[in-house]
Amino acid sequence: QGQIIMKDGPFTQHFPAATSVLENLRNEGHLFEGTPFGFAFLSKLHAQSSIAAHTGPMNFRLRIHLPLVVPTEDPTVCGIRVGPTKQPWIEKKALV
């Protein structure tokens, strides 16, 4: 963790805007590089996918979710649940 590999790889080719954001955050010193807390990643979920309820070992991190493509904003079809609260995924709107 804590290492960013962005130069000339598939990530930069397929996600140039995300690469630019990460590079700007790195230049501003906001990525906590070299620590277990400094990482960013992209996940792709296929239709009908779900992630089982889970918790982390500690409460040190804030998670920022930024959905890039959302088929529907109906939270019963496509959303996130944290505890009892359900939120819809809204395309290109960050959720902390």
Residue pairs with C-beta under 8 A, 6 or more apart in sequence:
1 35
1 36
1 37
1 38
1 39
2 32
2 33
2 34
2 35
2 36
2 37
2 38
2 39
3 33
4 22
4 26
4 31
4 33
4 39
4 40
5 11
6 12
6 19
6 22
6 23
11 18
11 19
11 42
12 19
15 42
18 42
22 31
22 40
25 31
26 33
31 38
31 40
32 38
37 60
37 61
45 51
47 71
53 81
62 96
63 96
64 94
64 95
64 96
65 80
65 89
65 94
65 95
65 96
66 92
66 93
66 94
66 95
67 89
67 90
67 91
67 92
67 93
67 95
68 91
68 92
69 91
70 78
70 89
70 90
70 91
71 77
71 78
72 78
73 88
73 89
73 90
73 91
74 88
75 86
75 87
75 88
75 89
76 86
78 88
78 89
79 86
79 87
79 88
79 89
80 86
80 87
80 89
80 95
81 87
87 95
89 95
